[in-house]
């Protein structure tokens, strides 16, 4: 039960994209009053490209 709840909380932000066979990542947004993230989505098979974009976004934020 704990594992399912934890996985649900961790994956809830990217779950919709995954259901449509897309890849997604949530990049943390620092300096906000409440926890927030920027969700990036790409076509299936473009995971490496998405990770490069996410790393650059994280650097810029």
mmCIF file of the N, C-alpha and C atoms, coordinates in Angstrom:
data_MODEL
# 
_entry.id   MODEL 
# 
loop_
_atom_site.group_PDB 
_atom_site.id 
_atom_site.type_symbol 
_atom_site.label_atom_id 
_atom_site.label_alt_id 
_atom_site.label_comp_id 
_atom_site.label_asym_id 
_atom_site.label_entity_id 
_atom_site.label_seq_id 
_atom_site.pdbx_PDB_ins_code 
_atom_site.Cartn_x 
_atom_site.Cartn_y 
_atom_site.Cartn_z 
_atom_site.occupancy 
_atom_site.B_iso_or_equiv 
_atom_site.pdbx_formal_charge 
_atom_site.auth_seq_id 
_atom_site.auth_comp_id 
_atom_site.auth_asym_id 
_atom_site.auth_atom_id 
_atom_site.pdbx_PDB_model_num 
ATOM 1   N N  . UNK A 1 1  ? 0.835  -1.197 0.000   1.00 0.00 ? 1  UNK A N  1 
ATOM 2   C CA . UNK A 1 1  ? 0.000  0.000  0.000   1.00 0.00 ? 1  UNK A CA 1 
ATOM 3   C C  . UNK A 1 1  ? 0.878  1.259  0.000   1.00 0.00 ? 1  UNK A C  1 
ATOM 4   N N  . UNK A 1 2  ? 1.912  1.272  0.832   1.00 0.00 ? 2  UNK A N  1 
ATOM 5   C CA . UNK A 1 2  ? 2.791  2.441  0.900   1.00 0.00 ? 2  UNK A CA 1 
ATOM 6   C C  . UNK A 1 2  ? 3.528  2.637  -0.423  1.00 0.00 ? 2  UNK A C  1 
ATOM 7   N N  . UNK A 1 3  ? 3.982  1.527  -1.003  1.00 0.00 ? 3  UNK A N  1 
ATOM 8   C CA . UNK A 1 3  ? 4.709  1.630  -2.276  1.00 0.00 ? 3  UNK A CA 1 
ATOM 9   C C  . UNK A 1 3  ? 3.808  2.207  -3.370  1.00 0.00 ? 3  UNK A C  1 
ATOM 10  N N  . UNK A 1 4  ? 2.573  1.714  -3.470  1.00 0.00 ? 4  UNK A N  1 
ATOM 11  C CA . UNK A 1 4  ? 1.648  2.206  -4.492  1.00 0.00 ? 4  UNK A CA 1 
ATOM 12  C C  . UNK A 1 4  ? 1.356  3.684  -4.296  1.00 0.00 ? 4  UNK A C  1 
ATOM 13  N N  . UNK A 1 5  ? 1.175  4.099  -3.052  1.00 0.00 ? 5  UNK A N  1 
ATOM 14  C CA . UNK A 1 5  ? 0.898  5.514  -2.768  1.00 0.00 ? 5  UNK A CA 1 
ATOM 15  C C  . UNK A 1 5  ? 2.108  6.374  -3.145  1.00 0.00 ? 5  UNK A C  1 
ATOM 16  N N  . UNK A 1 6  ? 3.294  5.917  -2.769  1.00 0.00 ? 6  UNK A N  1 
ATOM 17  C CA . UNK A 1 6  ? 4.514  6.663  -3.079  1.00 0.00 ? 6  UNK A CA 1 
ATOM 18  C C  . UNK A 1 6  ? 4.713  6.775  -4.589  1.00 0.00 ? 6  UNK A C  1 
ATOM 19  N N  . UNK A 1 7  ? 4.551  5.664  -5.303  1.00 0.00 ? 7  UNK A N  1 
ATOM 20  C CA . UNK A 1 7  ? 4.700  5.692  -6.761  1.00 0.00 ? 7  UNK A CA 1 
ATOM 21  C C  . UNK A 1 7  ? 3.662  6.610  -7.394  1.00 0.00 ? 7  UNK A C  1 
ATOM 22  N N  . UNK A 1 8  ? 2.446  6.578  -6.882  1.00 0.00 ? 8  UNK A N  1 
ATOM 23  C CA . UNK A 1 8  ? 1.401  7.451  -7.398  1.00 0.00 ? 8  UNK A CA 1 
ATOM 24  C C  . UNK A 1 8  ? 1.756  8.914  -7.237  1.00 0.00 ? 8  UNK A C  1 
ATOM 25  N N  . UNK A 1 9  ? 2.309  9.262  -6.093  1.00 0.00 ? 9  UNK A N  1 
ATOM 26  C CA . UNK A 1 9  ? 2.707  10.650 -5.852  1.00 0.00 ? 9  UNK A CA 1 
ATOM 27  C C  . UNK A 1 9  ? 3.882  11.060 -6.736  1.00 0.00 ? 9  UNK A C  1 
ATOM 28  N N  . UNK A 1 10 ? 4.817  10.157 -6.934  1.00 0.00 ? 10 UNK A N  1 
ATOM 29  C CA . UNK A 1 10 ? 5.996  10.472 -7.740  1.00 0.00 ? 10 UNK A CA 1 
ATOM 30  C C  . UNK A 1 10 ? 5.676  10.579 -9.227  1.00 0.00 ? 10 UNK A C  1 
ATOM 31  N N  . UNK A 1 11 ? 4.746  9.777  -9.692  1.00 0.00 ? 11 UNK A N  1 
ATOM 32  C CA . UNK A 1 11 ? 4.485  9.693  -11.127 1.00 0.00 ? 11 UNK A CA 1 
ATOM 33  C C  . UNK A 1 11 ? 3.263  10.477 -11.582 1.00 0.00 ? 11 UNK A C  1 
ATOM 34  N N  . UNK A 1 12 ? 2.529  11.080 -10.670 1.00 0.00 ? 12 UNK A N  1 
ATOM 35  C CA . UNK A 1 12 ? 1.269  11.722 -11.056 1.00 0.00 ? 12 UNK A CA 1 
ATOM 36  C C  . UNK A 1 12 ? 1.466  12.859 -12.054 1.00 0.00 ? 12 UNK A C  1 
ATOM 37  N N  . UNK A 1 13 ? 2.588  13.539 -12.006 1.00 0.00 ? 13 UNK A N  1 
ATOM 38  C CA . UNK A 1 13 ? 2.804  14.665 -12.914 1.00 0.00 ? 13 UNK A CA 1 
ATOM 39  C C  . UNK A 1 13 ? 3.050  14.224 -14.353 1.00 0.00 ? 13 UNK A C  1 
ATOM 40  N N  . UNK A 1 14 ? 3.640  13.081 -14.537 1.00 0.00 ? 14 UNK A N  1 
ATOM 41  C CA . UNK A 1 14 ? 3.972  12.634 -15.894 1.00 0.00 ? 14 UNK A CA 1 
ATOM 42  C C  . UNK A 1 14 ? 3.024  11.547 -16.406 1.00 0.00 ? 14 UNK A C  1 
ATOM 43  N N  . UNK A 1 15 ? 2.097  11.118 -15.586 1.00 0.00 ? 15 UNK A N  1 
ATOM 44  C CA . UNK A 1 15 ? 1.235  9.989  -15.927 1.00 0.00 ? 15 UNK A CA 1 
ATOM 45  C C  . UNK A 1 15 ? 0.394  10.227 -17.182 1.00 0.00 ? 15 UNK A C  1 
ATOM 46  N N  . UNK A 1 16 ? -0.171 11.407 -17.342 1.00 0.00 ? 16 UNK A N  1 
ATOM 47  C CA . UNK A 1 16 ? -1.019 11.675 -18.510 1.00 0.00 ? 16 UNK A CA 1 
ATOM 48  C C  . UNK A 1 16 ? -0.210 11.536 -19.799 1.00 0.00 ? 16 UNK A C  1 
ATOM 49  N N  . UNK A 1 17 ? 0.976  12.110 -19.838 1.00 0.00 ? 17 UNK A N  1 
ATOM 50  C CA . UNK A 1 17 ? 1.818  11.991 -21.033 1.00 0.00 ? 17 UNK A CA 1 
ATOM 51  C C  . UNK A 1 17 ? 2.161  10.530 -21.299 1.00 0.00 ? 17 UNK A C  1 
ATOM 52  N N  . UNK A 1 18 ? 2.465  9.788  -20.260 1.00 0.00 ? 18 UNK A N  1 
ATOM 53  C CA . UNK A 1 18 ? 2.818  8.380  -20.426 1.00 0.00 ? 18 UNK A CA 1 
ATOM 54  C C  . UNK A 1 18 ? 1.647  7.573  -20.978 1.00 0.00 ? 18 UNK A C  1 
ATOM 55  N N  . UNK A 1 19 ? 0.428  7.928  -20.605 1.00 0.00 ? 19 UNK A N  1 
ATOM 56  C CA . UNK A 1 19 ? -0.748 7.218  -21.118 1.00 0.00 ? 19 UNK A CA 1 
ATOM 57  C C  . UNK A 1 19 ? -0.908 7.418  -22.621 1.00 0.00 ? 19 UNK A C  1 
ATOM 58  N N  . UNK A 1 20 ? -0.396 8.523  -23.149 1.00 0.00 ? 20 UNK A N  1 
ATOM 59  C CA . UNK A 1 20 ? -0.465 8.789  -24.584 1.00 0.00 ? 20 UNK A CA 1 
ATOM 60  C C  . UNK A 1 20 ? 0.837  8.421  -25.296 1.00 0.00 ? 20 UNK A C  1 
ATOM 61  N N  . UNK A 1 21 ? 1.656  7.596  -24.632 1.00 0.00 ? 21 UNK A N  1 
ATOM 62  C CA . UNK A 1 21 ? 2.908  7.092  -25.186 1.00 0.00 ? 21 UNK A CA 1 
ATOM 63  C C  . UNK A 1 21 ? 3.887  8.215  -25.519 1.00 0.00 ? 21 UNK A C  1 
ATOM 64  N N  . UNK A 1 22 ? 3.905  9.230  -24.680 1.00 0.00 ? 22 UNK A N  1 
ATOM 65  C CA . UNK A 1 22 ? 4.860  10.323 -24.783 1.00 0.00 ? 22 UNK A CA 1 
ATOM 66  C C  . UNK A 1 22 ? 5.851  10.188 -23.639 1.00 0.00 ? 22 UNK A C  1 
ATOM 67  N N  . UNK A 1 23 ? 6.953  10.875 -23.702 1.00 0.00 ? 23 UNK A N  1 
ATOM 68  C CA . UNK A 1 23 ? 7.857  10.913 -22.557 1.00 0.00 ? 23 UNK A CA 1 
ATOM 69  C C  . UNK A 1 23 ? 7.731  12.291 -21.912 1.00 0.00 ? 23 UNK A C  1 
ATOM 70  N N  . UNK A 1 24 ? 7.894  12.333 -20.608 1.00 0.00 ? 24 UNK A N  1 
ATOM 71  C CA . UNK A 1 24 ? 7.709  13.589 -19.880 1.00 0.00 ? 24 UNK A CA 1 
ATOM 72  C C  . UNK A 1 24 ? 8.642  13.630 -18.682 1.00 0.00 ? 24 UNK A C  1 
ATOM 73  N N  . UNK A 1 25 ? 8.933  14.850 -18.264 1.00 0.00 ? 25 UNK A N  1 
ATOM 74  C CA . UNK A 1 25 ? 9.765  15.063 -17.080 1.00 0.00 ? 25 UNK A CA 1 
ATOM 75  C C  . UNK A 1 25 ? 9.290  16.340 -16.398 1.00 0.00 ? 25 UNK A C  1 
ATOM 76  N N  . UNK A 1 26 ? 9.360  16.348 -15.094 1.00 0.00 ? 26 UNK A N  1 
ATOM 77  C CA . UNK A 1 26 ? 9.004  17.540 -14.328 1.00 0.00 ? 26 UNK A CA 1 
ATOM 78  C C  . UNK A 1 26 ? 10.281 18.121 -13.731 1.00 0.00 ? 26 UNK A C  1 
ATOM 79  N N  . UNK A 1 27 ? 10.565 19.373 -14.083 1.00 0.00 ? 27 UNK A N  1 
ATOM 80  C CA . UNK A 1 27 ? 11.765 20.060 -13.610 1.00 0.00 ? 27 UNK A CA 1 
ATOM 81  C C  . UNK A 1 27 ? 11.377 20.944 -12.427 1.00 0.00 ? 27 UNK A C  1 
ATOM 82  N N  . UNK A 1 28 ? 12.039 20.807 -11.280 1.00 0.00 ? 28 UNK A N  1 
ATOM 83  C CA . UNK A 1 28 ? 11.697 21.631 -10.118 1.00 0.00 ? 28 UNK A CA 1 
ATOM 84  C C  . UNK A 1 28 ? 11.909 23.120 -10.393 1.00 0.00 ? 28 UNK A C  1 
ATOM 85  N N  . UNK A 1 29 ? 11.000 23.927 -9.880  1.00 0.00 ? 29 UNK A N  1 
ATOM 86  C CA . UNK A 1 29 ? 11.088 25.384 -10.023 1.00 0.00 ? 29 UNK A CA 1 
ATOM 87  C C  . UNK A 1 29 ? 11.537 25.961 -8.683  1.00 0.00 ? 29 UNK A C  1 
ATOM 88  N N  . UNK A 1 30 ? 12.776 26.381 -8.575  1.00 0.00 ? 30 UNK A N  1 
ATOM 89  C CA . UNK A 1 30 ? 13.270 26.923 -7.307  1.00 0.00 ? 30 UNK A CA 1 
ATOM 90  C C  . UNK A 1 30 ? 12.715 28.321 -7.046  1.00 0.00 ? 30 UNK A C  1 
ATOM 91  N N  . UNK A 1 31 ? 12.726 28.707 -5.797  1.00 0.00 ? 31 UNK A N  1 
ATOM 92  C CA . UNK A 1 31 ? 12.354 30.068 -5.427  1.00 0.00 ? 31 UNK A CA 1 
ATOM 93  C C  . UNK A 1 31 ? 10.866 30.341 -5.411  1.00 0.00 ? 31 UNK A C  1 
ATOM 94  N N  . UNK A 1 32 ? 10.044 29.303 -5.446  1.00 0.00 ? 32 UNK A N  1 
ATOM 95  C CA . UNK A 1 32 ? 8.605  29.513 -5.365  1.00 0.00 ? 32 UNK A CA 1 
ATOM 96  C C  . UNK A 1 32 ? 8.138  29.293 -3.934  1.00 0.00 ? 32 UNK A C  1 
ATOM 97  N N  . UNK A 1 33 ? 7.059  29.966 -3.560  1.00 0.00 ? 33 UNK A N  1 
ATOM 98  C CA . UNK A 1 33 ? 6.543  29.844 -2.193  1.00 0.00 ? 33 UNK A CA 1 
ATOM 99  C C  . UNK A 1 33 ? 6.084  28.420 -1.894  1.00 0.00 ? 33 UNK A C  1 
ATOM 100 N N  . UNK A 1 34 ? 5.544  27.763 -2.898  1.00 0.00 ? 34 UNK A N  1 
ATOM 101 C CA . UNK A 1 34 ? 5.092  26.379 -2.738  1.00 0.00 ? 34 UNK A CA 1 
ATOM 102 C C  . UNK A 1 34 ? 5.832  25.514 -3.752  1.00 0.00 ? 34 UNK A C  1 
ATOM 103 N N  . UNK A 1 35 ? 5.931  24.224 -3.472  1.00 0.00 ? 35 UNK A N  1 
ATOM 104 C CA . UNK A 1 35 ? 6.613  23.345 -4.430  1.00 0.00 ? 35 UNK A CA 1 
ATOM 105 C C  . UNK A 1 35 ? 5.948  23.416 -5.806  1.00 0.00 ? 35 UNK A C  1 
ATOM 106 N N  . UNK A 1 36 ? 6.743  23.589 -6.834  1.00 0.00 ? 36 UNK A N  1 
ATOM 107 C CA . UNK A 1 36 ? 6.223  23.675 -8.196  1.00 0.00 ? 36 UNK A CA 1 
ATOM 108 C C  . UNK A 1 36 ? 7.234  23.084 -9.161  1.00 0.00 ? 36 UNK A C  1 
ATOM 109 N N  . UNK A 1 37 ? 6.745  22.676 -10.314 1.00 0.00 ? 37 UNK A N  1 
ATOM 110 C CA . UNK A 1 37 ? 7.623  22.130 -11.331 1.00 0.00 ? 37 UNK A CA 1 
ATOM 111 C C  . UNK A 1 37 ? 7.164  22.525 -12.718 1.00 0.00 ? 37 UNK A C  1 
ATOM 112 N N  . UNK A 1 38 ? 8.084  22.496 -13.646 1.00 0.00 ? 38 UNK A N  1 
ATOM 113 C CA . UNK A 1 38 ? 7.803  22.762 -15.048 1.00 0.00 ? 38 UNK A CA 1 
ATOM 114 C C  . UNK A 1 38 ? 7.798  21.421 -15.763 1.00 0.00 ? 38 UNK A C  1 
ATOM 115 N N  . UNK A 1 39 ? 6.653  21.041 -16.326 1.00 0.00 ? 39 UNK A N  1 
ATOM 116 C CA . UNK A 1 39 ? 6.556  19.750 -16.994 1.00 0.00 ? 39 UNK A CA 1 
ATOM 117 C C  . UNK A 1 39 ? 6.870  19.910 -18.473 1.00 0.00 ? 39 UNK A C  1 
ATOM 118 N N  . UNK A 1 40 ? 7.795  19.096 -18.938 1.00 0.00 ? 40 UNK A N  1 
ATOM 119 C CA . UNK A 1 40 ? 8.190  19.085 -20.344 1.00 0.00 ? 40 UNK A CA 1 
ATOM 120 C C  . UNK A 1 40 ? 7.775  17.747 -20.947 1.00 0.00 ? 40 UNK A C  1 
ATOM 121 N N  . UNK A 1 41 ? 7.262  17.785 -22.170 1.00 0.00 ? 41 UNK A N  1 
ATOM 122 C CA . UNK A 1 41 ? 6.760  16.580 -22.830 1.00 0.00 ? 41 UNK A CA 1 
ATOM 123 C C  . UNK A 1 41 ? 7.360  16.496 -24.230 1.00 0.00 ? 41 UNK A C  1 
ATOM 124 N N  . UNK A 1 42 ? 7.683  15.279 -24.655 1.00 0.00 ? 42 UNK A N  1 
ATOM 125 C CA . UNK A 1 42 ? 8.217  15.064 -26.003 1.00 0.00 ? 42 UNK A CA 1 
ATOM 126 C C  . UNK A 1 42 ? 7.605  13.796 -26.599 1.00 0.00 ? 42 UNK A C  1 
ATOM 127 N N  . UNK A 1 43 ? 7.795  13.644 -27.895 1.00 0.00 ? 43 UNK A N  1 
ATOM 128 C CA . UNK A 1 43 ? 7.299  12.441 -28.573 1.00 0.00 ? 43 UNK A CA 1 
ATOM 129 C C  . UNK A 1 43 ? 8.026  11.207 -28.062 1.00 0.00 ? 43 UNK A C  1 
ATOM 130 N N  . UNK A 1 44 ? 7.373  10.084 -28.235 1.00 0.00 ? 44 UNK A N  1 
ATOM 131 C CA . UNK A 1 44 ? 7.949  8.799  -27.861 1.00 0.00 ? 44 UNK A CA 1 
ATOM 132 C C  . UNK A 1 44 ? 9.289  8.619  -28.574 1.00 0.00 ? 44 UNK A C  1 
ATOM 133 N N  . UNK A 1 45 ? 10.264 8.141  -27.833 1.00 0.00 ? 45 UNK A N  1 
ATOM 134 C CA . UNK A 1 45 ? 11.580 7.883  -28.404 1.00 0.00 ? 45 UNK A CA 1 
ATOM 135 C C  . UNK A 1 45 ? 12.526 9.068  -28.372 1.00 0.00 ? 45 UNK A C  1 
ATOM 136 N N  . UNK A 1 46 ? 12.062 10.202 -27.885 1.00 0.00 ? 46 UNK A N  1 
ATOM 137 C CA . UNK A 1 46 ? 12.897 11.399 -27.822 1.00 0.00 ? 46 UNK A CA 1 
ATOM 138 C C  . UNK A 1 46 ? 13.349 11.693 -26.385 1.00 0.00 ? 46 UNK A C  1 
ATOM 139 N N  . UNK A 1 47 ? 13.508 10.644 -25.612 1.00 0.00 ? 47 UNK A N  1 
ATOM 140 C CA . UNK A 1 47 ? 13.871 10.786 -24.200 1.00 0.00 ? 47 UNK A CA 1 
ATOM 141 C C  . UNK A 1 47 ? 15.191 11.529 -24.012 1.00 0.00 ? 47 UNK A C  1 
ATOM 142 N N  . UNK A 1 48 ? 16.195 11.174 -24.764 1.00 0.00 ? 48 UNK A N  1 
ATOM 143 C CA . UNK A 1 48 ? 17.511 11.825 -24.599 1.00 0.00 ? 48 UNK A CA 1 
ATOM 144 C C  . UNK A 1 48 ? 17.438 13.312 -24.916 1.00 0.00 ? 48 UNK A C  1 
ATOM 145 N N  . UNK A 1 49 ? 16.713 13.643 -25.956 1.00 0.00 ? 49 UNK A N  1 
ATOM 146 C CA . UNK A 1 49 ? 16.544 15.053 -26.322 1.00 0.00 ? 49 UNK A CA 1 
ATOM 147 C C  . UNK A 1 49 ? 15.805 15.792 -25.205 1.00 0.00 ? 49 UNK A C  1 
ATOM 148 N N  . UNK A 1 50 ? 14.764 15.168 -24.673 1.00 0.00 ? 50 UNK A N  1 
ATOM 149 C CA . UNK A 1 50 ? 13.998 15.771 -23.582 1.00 0.00 ? 50 UNK A CA 1 
ATOM 150 C C  . UNK A 1 50 ? 14.877 15.965 -22.344 1.00 0.00 ? 50 UNK A C  1 
ATOM 151 N N  . UNK A 1 51 ? 15.721 15.005 -22.042 1.00 0.00 ? 51 UNK A N  1 
ATOM 152 C CA . UNK A 1 51 ? 16.619 15.137 -20.891 1.00 0.00 ? 51 UNK A CA 1 
ATOM 153 C C  . UNK A 1 51 ? 17.611 16.283 -21.081 1.00 0.00 ? 51 UNK A C  1 
ATOM 154 N N  . UNK A 1 52 ? 18.098 16.463 -22.306 1.00 0.00 ? 52 UNK A N  1 
ATOM 155 C CA . UNK A 1 52 ? 19.003 17.593 -22.575 1.00 0.00 ? 52 UNK A CA 1 
ATOM 156 C C  . UNK A 1 52 ? 18.281 18.924 -22.375 1.00 0.00 ? 52 UNK A C  1 
ATOM 157 N N  . UNK A 1 53 ? 17.055 19.011 -22.872 1.00 0.00 ? 53 UNK A N  1 
ATOM 158 C CA . UNK A 1 53 ? 16.270 20.238 -22.697 1.00 0.00 ? 53 UNK A CA 1 
ATOM 159 C C  . UNK A 1 53 ? 15.993 20.477 -21.216 1.00 0.00 ? 53 UNK A C  1 
ATOM 160 N N  . UNK A 1 54 ? 15.623 19.428 -20.492 1.00 0.00 ? 54 UNK A N  1 
ATOM 161 C CA . UNK A 1 54 ? 15.327 19.557 -19.063 1.00 0.00 ? 54 UNK A CA 1 
ATOM 162 C C  . UNK A 1 54 ? 16.560 20.017 -18.287 1.00 0.00 ? 54 UNK A C  1 
ATOM 163 N N  . UNK A 1 55 ? 17.723 19.482 -18.627 1.00 0.00 ? 55 UNK A N  1 
ATOM 164 C CA . UNK A 1 55 ? 18.955 19.893 -17.944 1.00 0.00 ? 55 UNK A CA 1 
ATOM 165 C C  . UNK A 1 55 ? 19.240 21.367 -18.189 1.00 0.00 ? 55 UNK A C  1 
ATOM 166 N N  . UNK A 1 56 ? 19.019 21.823 -19.413 1.00 0.00 ? 56 UNK A N  1 
ATOM 167 C CA . UNK A 1 56 ? 19.241 23.236 -19.727 1.00 0.00 ? 56 UNK A CA 1 
ATOM 168 C C  . UNK A 1 56 ? 18.216 24.125 -19.017 1.00 0.00 ? 56 UNK A C  1 
ATOM 169 N N  . UNK A 1 57 ? 16.967 23.690 -18.976 1.00 0.00 ? 57 UNK A N  1 
ATOM 170 C CA . UNK A 1 57 ? 15.935 24.463 -18.269 1.00 0.00 ? 57 UNK A CA 1 
ATOM 171 C C  . UNK A 1 57 ? 16.273 24.560 -16.779 1.00 0.00 ? 57 UNK A C  1 
ATOM 172 N N  . UNK A 1 58 ? 16.714 23.452 -16.210 1.00 0.00 ? 58 UNK A N  1 
ATOM 173 C CA . UNK A 1 58 ? 17.079 23.456 -14.788 1.00 0.00 ? 58 UNK A CA 1 
ATOM 174 C C  . UNK A 1 58 ? 18.243 24.417 -14.542 1.00 0.00 ? 58 UNK A C  1 
ATOM 175 N N  . UNK A 1 59 ? 19.193 24.446 -15.458 1.00 0.00 ? 59 UNK A N  1 
ATOM 176 C CA . UNK A 1 59 ? 20.331 25.363 -15.324 1.00 0.00 ? 59 UNK A CA 1 
ATOM 177 C C  . UNK A 1 59 ? 19.854 26.814 -15.391 1.00 0.00 ? 59 UNK A C  1 
ATOM 178 N N  . UNK A 1 60 ? 18.932 27.105 -16.302 1.00 0.00 ? 60 UNK A N  1 
ATOM 179 C CA . UNK A 1 60 ? 18.435 28.471 -16.468 1.00 0.00 ? 60 UNK A CA 1 
ATOM 180 C C  . UNK A 1 60 ? 17.542 28.927 -15.319 1.00 0.00 ? 60 UNK A C  1 
ATOM 181 N N  . UNK A 1 61 ? 16.837 27.986 -14.716 1.00 0.00 ? 61 UNK A N  1 
ATOM 182 C CA . UNK A 1 61 ? 15.940 28.348 -13.613 1.00 0.00 ? 61 UNK A CA 1 
ATOM 183 C C  . UNK A 1 61 ? 16.733 28.575 -12.348 1.00 0.00 ? 61 UNK A C  1 
# 
